[in-house]
Amino acid sequence: MTAKELDIQKIIDHWKDSSEKDYQTMLNLYRSEDYNWALFLGHLVVEKLLKALYVKNKRTHPILGHDLLRLASNAGLKLTEEQQDWFDRLTTFNINVRYDTYKQDFYRLCTREFAEEWKQKIETLREWLQNQL
């Protein structure tokens, strides 16, 4: 491996490791019924794996931003319509927890049932992305 390839692998590993830590935190928040924050962390879990794939495929640092569909598209991933919809919706979890104007509406939306549905979708996306790394 060349020095450049080592650096690329180090960056990929950074994003993967960070995603795994966030995944464990997401599960802890879910268990404590902090569903809105669990889903926010779920967004970060997926975002960081997408950034790892971006680095793997493009051999450069990932683009800035939190738009998962944009990140996946720019990473060169072939997405189903369902995956596109999931990435698009999951991106809103990032915004909804960060900004007070959206926070209360999102908090009310995050029932146990809603959180369970999205936890499963996050885990499905996570596994799919990990398999591509």
Helices and strands as residue ranges (DSSP letters): H 3-31, H 35-58, H 68-74, H 81-98, H 100-109, H 112-132
